[in-house]
Amino acid sequence: MQRNSSSGSSGGRRRDTERGLEASMLQLFDLHDQNSSKLREQTEKAKKEALRVAIRVSDLLVDRVDGGVQQCFAI
């Protein structure tokens, strides 16, 4: 009879362990999703900033070339 009692207790511990592992896995998945979302947001911000800077550089280059062309015709 003790054998059954002991194996029943062991089975309960196994189920508790499995629940704990399942909860841990779910927590890891949630953490991964949160980190992925943050990284995605940071990437989007960086892309927008890079585009803004590229447009600014392009505008400055056009202004410089336009100024050079005007000087060529002014002389």
N, C-alpha and C positions, 0 to 999 in steps of 0.2 A: 504494500500500500504506500509506503514511503516513496517507492520508485515512481509511481504515478504522480504523486504529489510533487516530487522533485522535478519530473519532466514537465508537468503543468506549469510550474514556476519558471522553468527555463524557457518554455514557449512564450510565456508572458513577457519575460525579459527580451526575448528575440523580437516580439512585436513592438515593444517599447523602443528597442534599438532601431528597428526598421522605420518606425514613425519619426524618430529623431533624425535618422539619415534623410528621410523624405523631406522633413522640415528644413534641414540644412541645405539640401539640394535646391529647394524652392527659394530659400534665402539667397543662395548663390546666383540663381537665375535672375531674381529680382535685382540684385546688386549689379549683375552684368548688364541688364537692361538699362538701369539708371546710368551706369558709366557710359554705355553706348550712346544714350541720348545726349549726355553732356558733351561727349566727343563730337557727335554729329552737329550740335549747336556751335561748338567752338570752330569746327571746320567751316561751317556756313559763314560765321562771322569773319573768319580769316579770308575766305573767298571774296566776300563783299569788300573787305578792306583792300585786298590785292587789286580788285577791279577798280576801286575808287582811285588808288594810287596810280594804276596804269593809265587811267583816263587823264589824271592830272599831268603825268609825264608827257603823254601824247599832246595835250593842249599846250604845254610849255614848248615842246619841240615845234609844233606848228607856229606858235608865236615867234619863235626864234628864226625859223625859216622865212616866215612872212617879213620879218624885219630885215633880213638879209636881202631878200628880193627887192624890197622898197629902196634899200640903199643902192642896189645896182642900177636902178632906174633913175634915182635922184642925181646921180653923178653926171 
